[in-house]
Amino acid sequence: MPDNVEIKKGDRVKHRLFGKGTVTDTLPLGGDTVVTIEFDNGTTRKLCAIVSGLEPEPLQTQEENT
């Protein structure tokens, strides 16, 4: 995740190996943040936000869902 993006509980993110998921917990650690993510494939992982290369998922608008 880029340094200037703040991640919080409830955010949707994307990981290059695990796919898309929802942040369920965050824990600041040094200059990074450990995030717990429930991925759409049913797995839960704890990852360092910056090191893992997480990307924020854009919010979908109502028009995109139809």
N, CA, C and O atoms as a Maestro MAE file, in Angstrom:
{
 s_m_m2io_version
 :::
 2.0.0
}

f_m_ct {
 s_m_title
 :::
 protein
 m_atom[264] {
  # First column is atom index #
  i_m_mmod_type
  r_m_x_coord
  r_m_y_coord
  r_m_z_coord
  i_m_residue_number
  s_m_chain_name
  s_m_pdb_residue_name
  s_m_pdb_atom_name
  i_m_atomic_number
  :::
  1 25 0.856 -1.164 0.000 1 A "MET " " N  " 7
  2 3 0.000 0.000 0.000 1 A "MET " " CA " 6
  3 2 0.903 1.228 0.000 1 A "MET " " C  " 6
  4 15 1.882 1.261 0.747 1 A "MET " " O  " 8
  5 25 0.611 2.218 -0.798 2 A "PRO " " N  " 7
  6 3 1.447 3.415 -0.814 2 A "PRO " " CA " 6
  7 2 1.538 4.048 0.566 2 A "PRO " " C  " 6
  8 15 0.592 3.983 1.352 2 A "PRO " " O  " 8
  9 25 2.681 4.661 0.857 3 A "ASP " " N  " 7
  10 3 2.921 5.248 2.173 3 A "ASP " " CA " 6
  11 2 1.877 6.267 2.591 3 A "ASP " " C  " 6
  12 15 1.579 6.386 3.779 3 A "ASP " " O  " 8
  13 25 1.317 7.001 1.649 4 A "ASN " " N  " 7
  14 3 0.410 8.095 1.990 4 A "ASN " " CA " 6
  15 2 -1.048 7.650 2.134 4 A "ASN " " C  " 6
  16 15 -1.914 8.485 2.392 4 A "ASN " " O  " 8
  17 25 -1.339 6.350 1.972 5 A "VAL " " N  " 7
  18 3 -2.708 5.859 2.090 5 A "VAL " " CA " 6
  19 2 -2.898 5.260 3.477 5 A "VAL " " C  " 6
  20 15 -2.145 4.381 3.896 5 A "VAL " " O  " 8
  21 25 -3.907 5.745 4.176 6 A "GLU " " N  " 7
  22 3 -4.210 5.223 5.505 6 A "GLU " " CA " 6
  23 2 -5.222 4.097 5.363 6 A "GLU " " C  " 6
  24 15 -6.225 4.241 4.664 6 A "GLU " " O  " 8
  25 25 -4.961 2.980 6.022 7 A "ILE " " N  " 7
  26 3 -5.851 1.826 5.929 7 A "ILE " " CA " 6
  27 2 -6.605 1.686 7.244 7 A "ILE " " C  " 6
  28 15 -6.044 1.905 8.317 7 A "ILE " " O  " 8
  29 25 -7.884 1.319 7.155 8 A "LYS " " N  " 7
  30 3 -8.688 1.198 8.367 8 A "LYS " " CA " 6
  31 2 -9.640 0.011 8.246 8 A "LYS " " C  " 6
  32 15 -9.871 -0.528 7.164 8 A "LYS " " O  " 8
  33 25 -10.173 -0.367 9.380 9 A "LYS " " N  " 7
  34 3 -11.112 -1.476 9.446 9 A "LYS " " CA " 6
  35 2 -12.283 -1.229 8.501 9 A "LYS " " C  " 6
  36 15 -12.851 -0.137 8.472 9 A "LYS " " O  " 8
  37 25 -12.635 -2.246 7.735 10 A "GLY " " N  " 7
  38 3 -13.747 -2.129 6.789 10 A "GLY " " CA " 6
  39 2 -13.309 -1.818 5.368 10 A "GLY " " C  " 6
  40 15 -14.098 -1.971 4.436 10 A "GLY " " O  " 8
  41 25 -12.062 -1.380 5.183 11 A "ASP " " N  " 7
  42 3 -11.565 -1.073 3.834 11 A "ASP " " CA " 6
  43 2 -11.475 -2.338 2.993 11 A "ASP " " C  " 6
  44 15 -11.193 -3.422 3.504 11 A "ASP " " O  " 8
  45 25 -11.715 -2.186 1.709 12 A "ARG " " N  " 7
  46 3 -11.532 -3.273 0.760 12 A "ARG " " CA " 6
  47 2 -10.146 -3.105 0.139 12 A "ARG " " C  " 6
  48 15 -9.756 -2.002 -0.244 12 A "ARG " " O  " 8
  49 25 -9.407 -4.215 0.045 13 A "VAL " " N  " 7
  50 3 -8.052 -4.190 -0.500 13 A "VAL " " CA " 6
  51 2 -7.871 -5.346 -1.473 13 A "VAL " " C  " 6
  52 15 -8.691 -6.261 -1.552 13 A "VAL " " O  " 8
  53 25 -6.760 -5.271 -2.217 14 A "LYS " " N  " 7
  54 3 -6.427 -6.310 -3.185 14 A "LYS " " CA " 6
  55 2 -4.958 -6.694 -2.984 14 A "LYS " " C  " 6
  56 15 -4.097 -5.826 -2.840 14 A "LYS " " O  " 8
  57 25 -4.680 -8.002 -2.977 15 A "HIS " " N  " 7
  58 3 -3.320 -8.528 -2.864 15 A "HIS " " CA " 6
  59 2 -3.036 -9.337 -4.118 15 A "HIS " " C  " 6
  60 15 -3.925 -10.016 -4.631 15 A "HIS " " O  " 8
  61 25 -1.806 -9.272 -4.617 16 A "ARG " " N  " 7
  62 3 -1.486 -9.920 -5.899 16 A "ARG " " CA " 6
  63 2 -1.631 -11.438 -5.857 16 A "ARG " " C  " 6
  64 15 -1.901 -12.044 -6.894 16 A "ARG " " O  " 8
  65 25 -1.460 -12.076 -4.695 17 A "LEU " " N  " 7
  66 3 -1.601 -13.535 -4.596 17 A "LEU " " CA " 6
  67 2 -2.940 -13.979 -4.012 17 A "LEU " " C  " 6
  68 15 -3.524 -14.960 -4.472 17 A "LEU " " O  " 8
  69 25 -3.424 -13.263 -3.005 18 A "PHE " " N  " 7
  70 3 -4.616 -13.696 -2.280 18 A "PHE " " CA " 6
  71 2 -5.907 -13.115 -2.834 18 A "PHE " " C  " 6
  72 15 -6.987 -13.596 -2.492 18 A "PHE " " O  " 8
  73 25 -5.825 -12.103 -3.670 19 A "GLY " " N  " 7
  74 3 -7.021 -11.512 -4.266 19 A "GLY " " CA " 6
  75 2 -7.609 -10.389 -3.435 19 A "GLY " " C  " 6
  76 15 -6.892 -9.664 -2.746 19 A "GLY " " O  " 8
  77 25 -8.934 -10.255 -3.511 20 A "LYS " " N  " 7
  78 3 -9.635 -9.162 -2.839 20 A "LYS " " CA " 6
  79 2 -10.125 -9.597 -1.467 20 A "LYS " " C  " 6
  80 15 -10.462 -10.761 -1.246 20 A "LYS " " O  " 8
  81 25 -10.158 -8.625 -0.543 21 A "GLY " " N  " 7
  82 3 -10.630 -8.923 0.799 21 A "GLY " " CA " 6
  83 2 -10.996 -7.668 1.562 21 A "GLY " " C  " 6
  84 15 -10.871 -6.551 1.060 21 A "GLY " " O  " 8
  85 25 -11.457 -7.879 2.798 22 A "THR " " N  " 7
  86 3 -11.894 -6.796 3.675 22 A "THR " " CA " 6
  87 2 -11.016 -6.760 4.918 22 A "THR " " C  " 6
  88 15 -10.764 -7.792 5.540 22 A "THR " " O  " 8
  89 25 -10.554 -5.571 5.273 23 A "VAL " " N  " 7
  90 3 -9.734 -5.388 6.473 23 A "VAL " " CA " 6
  91 2 -10.632 -5.531 7.698 23 A "VAL " " C  " 6
  92 15 -11.647 -4.846 7.819 23 A "VAL " " O  " 8
  93 25 -10.242 -6.442 8.614 24 A "THR " " N  " 7
  94 3 -11.031 -6.664 9.822 24 A "THR " " CA " 6
  95 2 -10.359 -6.122 11.073 24 A "THR " " C  " 6
  96 15 -11.011 -5.972 12.107 24 A "THR " " O  " 8
  97 25 -9.045 -5.819 10.997 25 A "ASP " " N  " 7
  98 3 -8.337 -5.276 12.148 25 A "ASP " " CA " 6
  99 2 -7.049 -4.621 11.671 25 A "ASP " " C  " 6
  100 15 -6.496 -5.006 10.640 25 A "ASP " " O  " 8
  101 25 -6.570 -3.629 12.422 26 A "THR " " N  " 7
  102 3 -5.297 -2.974 12.114 26 A "THR " " CA " 6
  103 2 -4.494 -2.802 13.392 26 A "THR " " C  " 6
  104 15 -5.057 -2.638 14.474 26 A "THR " " O  " 8
  105 25 -3.161 -2.843 13.257 27 A "LEU " " N  " 7
  106 3 -2.271 -2.653 14.385 27 A "LEU " " CA " 6
  107 2 -1.030 -1.909 13.907 27 A "LEU " " C  " 6
  108 15 -0.213 -2.481 13.186 27 A "LEU " " O  " 8
  109 25 -0.871 -0.622 14.300 28 A "PRO " " N  " 7
  110 3 0.335 0.117 13.907 28 A "PRO " " CA " 6
  111 2 1.571 -0.581 14.453 28 A "PRO " " C  " 6
  112 15 1.590 -1.011 15.606 28 A "PRO " " O  " 8
  113 25 2.612 -0.695 13.618 29 A "LEU " " N  " 7
  114 3 3.844 -1.356 14.023 29 A "LEU " " CA " 6
  115 2 5.008 -0.655 13.344 29 A "LEU " " C  " 6
  116 15 5.241 -0.842 12.150 29 A "LEU " " O  " 8
  117 25 5.743 0.159 14.109 30 A "GLY " " N  " 7
  118 3 6.843 0.914 13.520 30 A "GLY " " CA " 6
  119 2 6.307 1.855 12.460 30 A "GLY " " C  " 6
  120 15 5.356 2.597 12.708 30 A "GLY " " O  " 8
  121 25 6.906 1.831 11.283 31 A "GLY " " N  " 7
  122 3 6.454 2.673 10.176 31 A "GLY " " CA " 6
  123 2 5.438 1.996 9.289 31 A "GLY " " C  " 6
  124 15 5.103 2.526 8.230 31 A "GLY " " O  " 8
  125 25 4.936 0.838 9.688 32 A "ASP " " N  " 7
  126 3 4.000 0.065 8.876 32 A "ASP " " CA " 6
  127 2 2.753 -0.216 9.711 32 A "ASP " " C  " 6
  128 15 2.665 0.213 10.861 32 A "ASP " " O  " 8
  129 25 1.802 -0.926 9.142 33 A "THR " " N  " 7
  130 3 0.600 -1.338 9.846 33 A "THR " " CA " 6
  131 2 0.353 -2.811 9.550 33 A "THR " " C  " 6
  132 15 0.340 -3.215 8.387 33 A "THR " " O  " 8
  133 25 0.156 -3.619 10.593 34 A "VAL " " N  " 7
  134 3 -0.227 -5.013 10.403 34 A "VAL " " CA " 6
  135 2 -1.743 -5.026 10.250 34 A "VAL " " C  " 6
  136 15 -2.471 -4.538 11.114 34 A "VAL " " O  " 8
  137 25 -2.205 -5.589 9.144 35 A "VAL " " N  " 7
  138 3 -3.637 -5.640 8.879 35 A "VAL " " CA " 6
  139 2 -4.102 -7.086 8.829 35 A "VAL " " C  " 6
  140 15 -3.429 -7.950 8.266 35 A "VAL " " O  " 8
  141 25 -5.251 -7.336 9.422 36 A "THR " " N  " 7
  142 3 -5.890 -8.637 9.316 36 A "THR " " CA " 6
  143 2 -6.936 -8.507 8.227 36 A "THR " " C  " 6
  144 15 -7.772 -7.604 8.256 36 A "THR " " O  " 8
  145 25 -6.882 -9.422 7.262 37 A "ILE " " N  " 7
  146 3 -7.766 -9.341 6.101 37 A "ILE " " CA " 6
  147 2 -8.508 -10.657 5.929 37 A "ILE " " C  " 6
  148 15 -7.898 -11.726 5.931 37 A "ILE " " O  " 8
  149 25 -9.825 -10.577 5.780 38 A "GLU " " N  " 7
  150 3 -10.630 -11.729 5.402 38 A "GLU " " CA " 6
  151 2 -10.796 -11.656 3.890 38 A "GLU " " C  " 6
  152 15 -11.500 -10.790 3.369 38 A "GLU " " O  " 8
  153 25 -10.137 -12.579 3.194 39 A "PHE " " N  " 7
  154 3 -10.186 -12.576 1.740 39 A "PHE " " CA " 6
  155 2 -11.465 -13.244 1.247 39 A "PHE " " C  " 6
  156 15 -12.058 -14.078 1.931 39 A "PHE " " O  " 8
  157 25 -11.869 -12.858 0.047 40 A "ASP " " N  " 7
  158 3 -13.108 -13.363 -0.542 40 A "ASP " " CA " 6
  159 2 -13.077 -14.878 -0.757 40 A "ASP " " C  " 6
  160 15 -14.130 -15.502 -0.885 40 A "ASP " " O  " 8
  161 25 -11.879 -15.477 -0.798 41 A "ASN " " N  " 7
  162 3 -11.770 -16.930 -0.985 41 A "ASN " " CA " 6
  163 2 -11.922 -17.694 0.332 41 A "ASN " " C  " 6
  164 15 -11.807 -18.920 0.345 41 A "ASN " " O  " 8
  165 25 -12.181 -16.985 1.449 42 A "GLY " " N  " 7
  166 3 -12.428 -17.624 2.728 42 A "GLY " " CA " 6
  167 2 -11.235 -17.679 3.669 42 A "GLY " " C  " 6
  168 15 -11.388 -18.097 4.817 42 A "GLY " " O  " 8
  169 25 -10.056 -17.271 3.222 43 A "THR " " N  " 7
  170 3 -8.884 -17.285 4.096 43 A "THR " " CA " 6
  171 2 -8.745 -15.962 4.835 43 A "THR " " C  " 6
  172 15 -9.208 -14.923 4.365 43 A "THR " " O  " 8
  173 25 -8.105 -16.014 5.988 44 A "THR " " N  " 7
  174 3 -7.793 -14.817 6.766 44 A "THR " " CA " 6
  175 2 -6.285 -14.750 6.913 44 A "THR " " C  " 6
  176 15 -5.651 -15.746 7.262 44 A "THR " " O  " 8
  177 25 -5.701 -13.580 6.650 45 A "ARG " " N  " 7
  178 3 -4.253 -13.395 6.736 45 A "ARG " " CA " 6
  179 2 -3.943 -12.115 7.486 45 A "ARG " " C  " 6
  180 15 -4.710 -11.153 7.458 45 A "ARG " " O  " 8
  181 25 -2.784 -12.127 8.168 46 A "LYS " " N  " 7
  182 3 -2.234 -10.913 8.779 46 A "LYS " " CA " 6
  183 2 -1.032 -10.527 7.941 46 A "LYS " " C  " 6
  184 15 -0.107 -11.323 7.773 46 A "LYS " " O  " 8
  185 25 -1.038 -9.304 7.410 47 A "LEU " " N  " 7
  186 3 0.019 -8.836 6.522 47 A "LEU " " CA " 6
  187 2 0.456 -7.436 6.915 47 A "LEU " " C  " 6
  188 15 -0.331 -6.659 7.456 47 A "LEU " " O  " 8
  189 25 1.712 -7.119 6.640 48 A "CYS " " N  " 7
  190 3 2.197 -5.747 6.775 48 A "CYS " " CA " 6
  191 2 1.740 -4.982 5.538 48 A "CYS " " C  " 6
  192 15 2.021 -5.391 4.411 48 A "CYS " " O  " 8
  193 25 1.043 -3.886 5.746 49 A "ALA " " N  " 7
  194 3 0.406 -3.164 4.644 49 A "ALA " " CA " 6
  195 2 1.399 -2.719 3.572 49 A "ALA " " C  " 6
  196 15 1.159 -2.941 2.386 49 A "ALA " " O  " 8
  197 25 2.505 -2.098 3.966 50 A "ILE " " N  " 7
  198 3 3.451 -1.563 2.979 50 A "ILE " " CA " 6
  199 2 4.244 -2.682 2.325 50 A "ILE " " C  " 6
  200 15 4.371 -2.723 1.101 50 A "ILE " " O  " 8
  201 25 4.777 -3.588 3.130 51 A "VAL " " N  " 7
  202 3 5.636 -4.653 2.616 51 A "VAL " " CA " 6
  203 2 4.881 -5.598 1.691 51 A "VAL " " C  " 6
  204 15 5.445 -6.064 0.701 51 A "VAL " " O  " 8
  205 25 3.618 -5.891 1.991 52 A "SER " " N  " 7
  206 3 2.861 -6.880 1.228 52 A "SER " " CA " 6
  207 2 2.367 -6.373 -0.123 52 A "SER " " C  " 6
  208 15 1.926 -7.162 -0.959 52 A "SER " " O  " 8
  209 25 2.438 -5.076 -0.339 53 A "GLY " " N  " 7
  210 3 1.992 -4.527 -1.626 53 A "GLY " " CA " 6
  211 2 0.480 -4.481 -1.773 53 A "GLY " " C  " 6
  212 15 -0.035 -4.601 -2.884 53 A "GLY " " O  " 8
  213 25 -0.234 -4.310 -0.677 54 A "LEU " " N  " 7
  214 3 -1.687 -4.197 -0.753 54 A "LEU " " CA " 6
  215 2 -2.082 -2.969 -1.557 54 A "LEU " " C  " 6
  216 15 -1.420 -1.933 -1.509 54 A "LEU " " O  " 8
  217 25 -3.165 -3.107 -2.290 55 A "GLU " " N  " 7
  218 3 -3.702 -1.985 -3.059 55 A "GLU " " CA " 6
  219 2 -5.131 -1.739 -2.596 55 A "GLU " " C  " 6
  220 15 -5.880 -2.690 -2.370 55 A "GLU " " O  " 8
  221 25 -5.517 -0.473 -2.453 56 A "PRO " " N  " 7
  222 3 -6.908 -0.191 -2.080 56 A "PRO " " CA " 6
  223 2 -7.840 -0.538 -3.239 56 A "PRO " " C  " 6
  224 15 -7.504 -0.325 -4.404 56 A "PRO " " O  " 8
  225 25 -8.995 -1.067 -2.910 57 A "GLU " " N  " 7
  226 3 -10.016 -1.341 -3.917 57 A "GLU " " CA " 6
  227 2 -10.916 -0.113 -3.996 57 A "GLU " " C  " 6
  228 15 -11.373 0.382 -2.965 57 A "GLU " " O  " 8
  229 25 -11.173 0.382 -5.191 58 A "PRO " " N  " 7
  230 3 -12.057 1.549 -5.297 58 A "PRO " " CA " 6
  231 2 -13.479 1.187 -4.877 58 A "PRO " " C  " 6
  232 15 -13.948 0.075 -5.118 58 A "PRO " " O  " 8
  233 25 -14.153 2.141 -4.251 59 A "LEU " " N  " 7
  234 3 -15.540 1.925 -3.870 59 A "LEU " " CA " 6
  235 2 -16.398 1.880 -5.120 59 A "LEU " " C  " 6
  236 15 -16.214 2.678 -6.039 59 A "LEU " " O  " 8
  237 25 -17.343 0.935 -5.151 60 A "GLN " " N  " 7
  238 3 -18.242 0.836 -6.290 60 A "GLN " " CA " 6
  239 2 -19.434 1.732 -6.069 60 A "GLN " " C  " 6
  240 15 -19.969 1.817 -4.964 60 A "GLN " " O  " 8
  241 25 -19.846 2.397 -7.127 61 A "THR " " N  " 7
  242 3 -21.038 3.232 -7.046 61 A "THR " " CA " 6
  243 2 -22.242 2.397 -7.402 61 A "THR " " C  " 6
  244 15 -22.097 1.288 -7.916 61 A "THR " " O  " 8
  245 25 -23.428 2.907 -7.140 62 A "GLN " " N  " 7
  246 3 -24.674 2.187 -7.427 62 A "GLN " " CA " 6
  247 2 -24.769 1.862 -8.916 62 A "GLN " " C  " 6
  248 15 -25.242 0.782 -9.269 62 A "GLN " " O  " 8
  249 25 -24.327 2.774 -9.810 63 A "GLU " " N  " 7
  250 3 -24.413 2.545 -11.244 63 A "GLU " " CA " 6
  251 2 -23.529 1.367 -11.667 63 A "GLU " " C  " 6
  252 15 -23.889 0.625 -12.580 63 A "GLU " " O  " 8
  253 25 -22.362 1.187 -11.004 64 A "GLU " " N  " 7
  254 3 -21.461 0.098 -11.363 64 A "GLU " " CA " 6
  255 2 -22.018 -1.246 -10.971 64 A "GLU " " C  " 6
  256 15 -21.664 -2.259 -11.574 64 A "GLU " " O  " 8
  257 25 -22.888 -1.285 -9.967 65 A "ASN " " N  " 7
  258 3 -23.457 -2.541 -9.493 65 A "ASN " " CA " 6
  259 2 -24.623 -3.010 -10.340 65 A "ASN " " C  " 6
  260 15 -25.035 -4.164 -10.220 65 A "ASN " " O  " 8
  261 25 -25.169 -2.155 -11.194 66 A "THR " " N  " 7
  262 3 -26.329 -2.530 -12.020 66 A "THR " " CA " 6
  263 2 -25.938 -2.844 -13.423 66 A "THR " " C  " 6
  264 15 -26.793 -3.177 -14.243 66 A "THR " " O  " 8
  :::
 }
 m_bond[263] {
  # First column is bond index #
  i_m_from
  i_m_to
  i_m_order
  :::
  1 1 2 1
  2 2 3 1
  3 3 4 2
  4 3 5 1
  5 5 6 1
  6 6 7 1
  7 7 8 2
  8 7 9 1
  9 9 10 1
  10 10 11 1
  11 11 12 2
  12 11 13 1
  13 13 14 1
  14 14 15 1
  15 15 16 2
  16 15 17 1
  17 17 18 1
  18 18 19 1
  19 19 20 2
  20 19 21 1
  21 21 22 1
  22 22 23 1
  23 23 24 2
  24 23 25 1
  25 25 26 1
  26 26 27 1
  27 27 28 2
  28 27 29 1
  29 29 30 1
  30 30 31 1
  31 31 32 2
  32 31 33 1
  33 33 34 1
  34 34 35 1
  35 35 36 2
  36 35 37 1
  37 37 38 1
  38 38 39 1
  39 39 40 2
  40 39 41 1
  41 41 42 1
  42 42 43 1
  43 43 44 2
  44 43 45 1
  45 45 46 1
  46 46 47 1
  47 47 48 2
  48 47 49 1
  49 49 50 1
  50 50 51 1
  51 51 52 2
  52 51 53 1
  53 53 54 1
  54 54 55 1
  55 55 56 2
  56 55 57 1
  57 57 58 1
  58 58 59 1
  59 59 60 2
  60 59 61 1
  61 61 62 1
  62 62 63 1
  63 63 64 2
  64 63 65 1
  65 65 66 1
  66 66 67 1
  67 67 68 2
  68 67 69 1
  69 69 70 1
  70 70 71 1
  71 71 72 2
  72 71 73 1
  73 73 74 1
  74 74 75 1
  75 75 76 2
  76 75 77 1
  77 77 78 1
  78 78 79 1
  79 79 80 2
  80 79 81 1
  81 81 82 1
  82 82 83 1
  83 83 84 2
  84 83 85 1
  85 85 86 1
  86 86 87 1
  87 87 88 2
  88 87 89 1
  89 89 90 1
  90 90 91 1
  91 91 92 2
  92 91 93 1
  93 93 94 1
  94 94 95 1
  95 95 96 2
  96 95 97 1
  97 97 98 1
  98 98 99 1
  99 99 100 2
  100 99 101 1
  101 101 102 1
  102 102 103 1
  103 103 104 2
  104 103 105 1
  105 105 106 1
  106 106 107 1
  107 107 108 2
  108 107 109 1
  109 109 110 1
  110 110 111 1
  111 111 112 2
  112 111 113 1
  113 113 114 1
  114 114 115 1
  115 115 116 2
  116 115 117 1
  117 117 118 1
  118 118 119 1
  119 119 120 2
  120 119 121 1
  121 121 122 1
  122 122 123 1
  123 123 124 2
  124 123 125 1
  125 125 126 1
  126 126 127 1
  127 127 128 2
  128 127 129 1
  129 129 130 1
  130 130 131 1
  131 131 132 2
  132 131 133 1
  133 133 134 1
  134 134 135 1
  135 135 136 2
  136 135 137 1
  137 137 138 1
  138 138 139 1
  139 139 140 2
  140 139 141 1
  141 141 142 1
  142 142 143 1
  143 143 144 2
  144 143 145 1
  145 145 146 1
  146 146 147 1
  147 147 148 2
  148 147 149 1
  149 149 150 1
  150 150 151 1
  151 151 152 2
  152 151 153 1
  153 153 154 1
  154 154 155 1
  155 155 156 2
  156 155 157 1
  157 157 158 1
  158 158 159 1
  159 159 160 2
  160 159 161 1
  161 161 162 1
  162 162 163 1
  163 163 164 2
  164 163 165 1
  165 165 166 1
  166 166 167 1
  167 167 168 2
  168 167 169 1
  169 169 170 1
  170 170 171 1
  171 171 172 2
  172 171 173 1
  173 173 174 1
  174 174 175 1
  175 175 176 2
  176 175 177 1
  177 177 178 1
  178 178 179 1
  179 179 180 2
  180 179 181 1
  181 181 182 1
  182 182 183 1
  183 183 184 2
  184 183 185 1
  185 185 186 1
  186 186 187 1
  187 187 188 2
  188 187 189 1
  189 189 190 1
  190 190 191 1
  191 191 192 2
  192 191 193 1
  193 193 194 1
  194 194 195 1
  195 195 196 2
  196 195 197 1
  197 197 198 1
  198 198 199 1
  199 199 200 2
  200 199 201 1
  201 201 202 1
  202 202 203 1
  203 203 204 2
  204 203 205 1
  205 205 206 1
  206 206 207 1
  207 207 208 2
  208 207 209 1
  209 209 210 1
  210 210 211 1
  211 211 212 2
  212 211 213 1
  213 213 214 1
  214 214 215 1
  215 215 216 2
  216 215 217 1
  217 217 218 1
  218 218 219 1
  219 219 220 2
  220 219 221 1
  221 221 222 1
  222 222 223 1
  223 223 224 2
  224 223 225 1
  225 225 226 1
  226 226 227 1
  227 227 228 2
  228 227 229 1
  229 229 230 1
  230 230 231 1
  231 231 232 2
  232 231 233 1
  233 233 234 1
  234 234 235 1
  235 235 236 2
  236 235 237 1
  237 237 238 1
  238 238 239 1
  239 239 240 2
  240 239 241 1
  241 241 242 1
  242 242 243 1
  243 243 244 2
  244 243 245 1
  245 245 246 1
  246 246 247 1
  247 247 248 2
  248 247 249 1
  249 249 250 1
  250 250 251 1
  251 251 252 2
  252 251 253 1
  253 253 254 1
  254 254 255 1
  255 255 256 2
  256 255 257 1
  257 257 258 1
  258 258 259 1
  259 259 260 2
  260 259 261 1
  261 261 262 1
  262 262 263 1
  263 263 264 2
  :::
 }
}
